[in-house]
């Protein structure tokens, strides 16, 4: 009998205790107590810089036909900046040495220009438009980006001892080998006035060139 | 010798690490499209789904070279990449150059073409801005006329009273030197170098990105050895970029 009341008593105690514990547990869950206070301070993630490749710098060689003076080798350098996928600006500088006119050759001894005056150099600033961008395929596994572009600009040509205001018009083909290297084929017309042979006339000087440029 | 080798090796590993640290972003839109080239006409050949992480390797104008986690490489436009999240969970932002930055520019360079009493001119200049209102610049101008070719070097002071306007006018004052080379077809003409001063008015017009237009009208006085000083008018128009 004693054991029975003892069991009952114990059972009651257990019940009260359990319900008390439950209620405190509920109270705890109502107002959560923060045991650990983590000072969460996010390390700012360092963002890697993105390598932009909008500039193009390169050299070219070709042939320049200087009106009345035959055609000569030309070499030069150019720097371009690509504003968008469509437009770019280009500055270029080139040098050539003019040959002799047919008049000079036939007359024998007459020299219209001194050697120093035969040195031709030009600089110009042009705007370009990538009119036909595209891809060229070499075999089945390789594709290269290409573009056919039109150019027009203004500048100055030093020839026959004088500076001459020069307009240039042309087109070119850009073949991009990889992320940083491109090849160019260019055709340009340099237009300036010249009064060397008696009357003032507008001369057209055609140039074809090939070059390599680096993107950076 | 070993020391040099160690330095070289550490430099190499440093370089390699720098090479591998590309910016990583996570796609937040349903997908982004990869083009085969950096242009709107290049075909879309792959899409990357939401939640994937991608690496940005290069940028050409508004196009970004993307490498997906599976190694597929293609080009995506800036508009699509701005819908991605960076490792902090924030929207990816690329530096946008707008008029505000143009107004706060410290240095600028530009190229202008124009006309100086019948001679065609080309001008190259660089400017430094002390404040948003006051700047100084050095300019080199080549003017090619029928009788001579001139090289003009100028130091200018510019005052821009309303730098915040989209088309912002300015006043210019300058002094410099004009070197005149007569045409070689003219007989008995000699090179000359004279002092000159000018006043001018002009305006900047912001276009977009890093570019603005600039137009200017100048009146020059050349202090020559002749009995009268020469008075020359010039106008020019050109493109300005800034840093």
Interface residues (C-beta under 8 A of the other chain):
Chain A: X42 X44 X45 X47 X48 X49 X50 X51 X52 X53 X54 X82 X83 X84 X85 X89 X117 X125 X130 X133 X134 X135 X143 X145 X154 X155 X156 X160 X161 X162 X163 X164 X165 X179 X195 X196 X215
Chain B: X21 X22 X23 X36 X37 X38 X39 X40 X41 X42 X56 X57 X58 X59 X60 X61 X62 X63 X64 X65 X86 X87 X88 X94 X111 X113 X120 X122 X142 X144 X149 X181 X183 X184 X185 X209 X211 X239
